[in-house]
Amino acid sequence: MLREHHDITLLKLRQQVGLTQRELAEALGVTQKTISIWERGKMQPKLSFWQTKLIMEKLNCTLDQLIIATDLKHQNENEIKSSRMIPHNPRFF
């Protein structure tokens, strides 16, 4: 189970339990494209109570972890941090 908040993403939670985007989408009654959009942080999931309960069961995660994993601000901060880890080399840009 992922313990660090900065490590929790929807993609990592899904991969940790070995589900494909298609499998998760079918379980939730959404499209694979919707799962992809959520994982890329392009849109925050709008889940019903039952979908929330089901995704927590499928991903073996807590509500706190799910909220962190789908928080767009959190995902954007992670993208900024990871982009800072790549040294800038003007010859490549």
SEMIRO-205259 format. One line per 10 residues: number of its first residue (from 1); their letters; for each residue x, y, z negated of C-alpha. Coordinates in Angstrom, 3 decimals, decimal comma, padded with zeros to 6 digits. Example, Ala and Ser with C-alpha at 12.3 -4.5 7.8 and 13.67 -1.06 7.14 Angstrom:
% SEMIRO-205259
1) AS) 012,300:-004,500:-007,800; 013,670:-001,060:-007,140
% end
This chain:
% SEMIRO-205259
1) MLREHHDITL) 000,000:000,000:000,000; 001,265:003,458:000,859; 001,981:005,421:-002,302; 003,497:008,685:-001,175; 000,970:011,263:000,018; 003,191:012,366:002,876; 003,291:008,781:004,171; -000,459:008,352:004,455; -001,878:008,668:007,946; -004,859:006,994:009,533
11) LKLRQQVGLT) -002,539:005,359:012,063; -000,302:003,895:009,344; -003,272:002,641:007,335; -004,709:000,925:010,418; -001,398:-000,605:011,446; -000,709:-001,782:007,898; -003,782:-004,037:008,007; -003,126:-005,162:011,584; -006,214:-003,700:013,264; -006,261:-002,313:016,775
21) QRELAEALGV) -007,970:000,975:017,552; -010,627:-001,010:019,422; -011,295:-003,320:016,462; -011,650:-000,417:014,050; -013,846:001,474:016,508; -016,178:-001,501:016,981; -016,502:-001,957:013,213; -017,405:001,723:012,752; -019,661:002,016:015,790; -017,485:004,625:017,527
31) TQKTISIWER) -015,312:004,514:020,632; -011,634:003,629:020,768; -011,065:007,149:022,109; -012,620:008,568:018,926; -010,186:006,579:016,773; -007,308:007,852:018,919; -008,495:011,456:018,500; -008,698:011,014:014,725; -005,240:009,437:014,562; -003,685:012,260:016,573
41) GKMQPKLSFW) -005,269:014,834:014,242; -007,291:016,443:017,015; -010,547:016,089:015,084; -011,477:015,217:011,541; -013,813:012,217:011,210; -017,427:012,945:010,344; -018,410:009,684:008,709; -021,652:008,577:007,113; -021,532:007,077:003,634; -021,656:003,566:005,122
51) QTKLIMEKLN) -018,944:004,303:007,668; -016,766:005,724:004,890; -017,299:002,614:002,778; -016,618:000,361:005,762; -013,432:002,147:006,870; -012,120:001,964:003,299; -012,778:-001,793:003,284; -011,276:-002,326:006,749; -008,167:-000,247:005,979; -007,859:-001,514:002,397
61) CTLDQLIIAT) -007,532:002,037:001,078; -009,026:004,251:-001,588; -011,223:007,269:-000,922; -008,313:009,531:-001,936; -006,033:007,875:000,608; -008,681:008,148:003,328; -009,201:011,842:002,620; -005,458:012,513:002,755; -005,051:010,392:005,904; -007,750:012,335:007,751
71) DLKHQNENEI) -006,918:015,804:006,458; -005,898:017,886:009,473; -003,872:020,341:007,385; -001,896:017,450:005,872; -001,262:015,950:009,327; -000,124:019,282:010,740; 002,310:019,754:007,838; 003,764:016,305:008,560; 004,238:017,208:012,229; 006,051:020,409:011,254
81) KSSRMIPHNP) 008,306:018,547:008,802; 009,187:015,853:011,328; 009,926:018,437:014,031; 012,365:020,137:011,653; 014,231:016,861:011,265; 015,146:016,848:014,953; 018,192:019,047:015,492; 017,717:021,716:018,097; 020,095:021,470:021,020; 019,659:024,286:023,567
91) RFF) 021,069:022,141:026,375; 017,968:019,934:026,219; 015,408:022,770:026,272
% end
